[in-house]
Amino acid sequence: MKHKIAVITSALFMAITMTACGASEPASASSVADSDKAAVQEKLNKQDSNTETTDEKTEDTSAESEVVSEAVTDAAPSENEPASDGNNILVAYFSRADENYNVGTIEKGNTQIVAEYIANEVGADSFHIETVTPYPADYDDCCDVAKQELADKARPEIQGGVENMEQYDIVFLGYPIWWGDMPMAVYTFMDSYDFSDKVVIPFNTHEGSGESGTYSAIASYMPNAQVLDGMAIQGKTAQEFSSDTQQSVRDWLDGLGF
Ligand SMILES: Cc1cc2nc3c(=O)[nH]c(=O)nc-3n(C[C@H](O)[C@H](O)[C@H](O)COP(=O)(O)O)c2cc1C
């Protein structure tokens, strides 16, 4: 228990008040900047014109869509099929089930819940960032592994991949805060693709740290992408208060013009 508290109150986020335990906390979806909305609109317009072009194509298109379906190796929400019309929005997320802080043992990770809401709302394809070596199911053990990986700046290997990343103009990137940072596998993911000219929209769950500076860290890590302000939601809220969470996601996406 002492160890658990130590994780959540680590020096990395001592500045943040820990008010989260046991309470439903609204998402910190702040007002969306006009420039962020404009960036999304530009990419959505591109999708519209691509769809029109795709509609004009013949058999070639169905061959392409099979590739799209295979390229995203994790099932999208409700096992929905990736869009067959050259969908240009991807939701890529890291999320871990099993034992976690403040929620007990869970079947679906907090971030995955948010990721699925987003993918359903915008009709995106999904990719679950999972490491080849799974993290321990035990919370304390997982904290130890994660802490070591952070210290080592590890780049744990990811299962599968997004083979057709070039088709996506908008990438939502989701993750939990681990030790005041992203899980190192998210860095592996960022290292794996060229995000140039893509709009990258972060979102995260946490238990008190908020976004913990990760949005600007992502922007620095991929300087050729247009990284927007993201949305942070308390993990327990995502896990236990689904209608609040869905509403927060919807409001945020509305603000972005989806
Ligand atoms: C290894 C580890 C480290 C964590 N470090 C932090 C942290 O620094 N700040 C924080 O607010 N929450 C921290 N948490 C809590 C998670 O961010 C939170 O439970 C999140 O919602 C988990 O998302 P997931 O279920 O999608 O993996 C940590 C959890 C784990 C397992």
PDBQT file of the ligand as one rigid body, heavy atoms in Angstrom, charges set to zero:
ROOT
HETATM    1  C1  LIG A 301       3.052   1.755 -13.516  1.00  0.00    +0.000 C 
HETATM    2  C2  LIG A 301       2.051   2.828 -13.183  1.00  0.00    +0.000 A 
HETATM    3  C3  LIG A 301       2.470   4.103 -12.911  1.00  0.00    +0.000 A 
HETATM    4  C4  LIG A 301       1.527   5.108 -12.690  1.00  0.00    +0.000 A 
HETATM    5  N1  LIG A 301       1.962   6.391 -12.483  1.00  0.00    +0.000 NA
HETATM    6  C5  LIG A 301       1.044   7.378 -12.353  1.00  0.00    +0.000 A 
HETATM    7  C6  LIG A 301       1.464   8.728 -12.243  1.00  0.00    +0.000 A 
HETATM    8  O1  LIG A 301       2.646   9.058 -12.255  1.00  0.00    +0.000 OA
HETATM    9  N2  LIG A 301       0.492   9.679 -12.131  1.00  0.00    +0.000 N 
HETATM   10  C7  LIG A 301      -0.838   9.360 -12.120  1.00  0.00    +0.000 A 
HETATM   11  O2  LIG A 301      -1.657  10.261 -12.037  1.00  0.00    +0.000 OA
HETATM   12  N3  LIG A 301      -1.255   8.089 -12.244  1.00  0.00    +0.000 NA
HETATM   13  C8  LIG A 301      -0.351   7.100 -12.376  1.00  0.00    +0.000 A 
HETATM   14  N4  LIG A 301      -0.771   5.807 -12.537  1.00  0.00    +0.000 N 
HETATM   15  C9  LIG A 301      -2.213   5.535 -12.670  1.00  0.00    +0.000 C 
HETATM   16  C10 LIG A 301      -2.641   5.421 -14.144  1.00  0.00    +0.000 C 
HETATM   17  O3  LIG A 301      -2.244   6.547 -14.906  1.00  0.00    +0.000 OA
HETATM   18  C11 LIG A 301      -4.161   5.297 -14.279  1.00  0.00    +0.000 C 
HETATM   19  O4  LIG A 301      -4.601   4.251 -13.476  1.00  0.00    +0.000 OA
HETATM   20  C12 LIG A 301      -4.581   5.085 -15.701  1.00  0.00    +0.000 C 
HETATM   21  O5  LIG A 301      -5.946   5.368 -15.825  1.00  0.00    +0.000 OA
HETATM   22  C13 LIG A 301      -4.328   3.669 -16.174  1.00  0.00    +0.000 C 
HETATM   23  O6  LIG A 301      -4.785   3.541 -17.503  1.00  0.00    +0.000 OA
HETATM   24  P1  LIG A 301      -4.964   2.129 -18.196  1.00  0.00    +0.000 P 
HETATM   25  O7  LIG A 301      -5.965   1.361 -17.381  1.00  0.00    +0.000 OA
HETATM   26  O8  LIG A 301      -5.499   2.474 -19.539  1.00  0.00    +0.000 OA
HETATM   27  O9  LIG A 301      -3.635   1.471 -18.271  1.00  0.00    +0.000 OA
HETATM   28  C14 LIG A 301       0.150   4.794 -12.714  1.00  0.00    +0.000 A 
HETATM   29  C15 LIG A 301      -0.256   3.475 -12.935  1.00  0.00    +0.000 A 
HETATM   30  C16 LIG A 301       0.689   2.498 -13.164  1.00  0.00    +0.000 A 
HETATM   31  C17 LIG A 301       0.237   1.082 -13.440  1.00  0.00    +0.000 C 
ENDROOT
TORSDOF 0
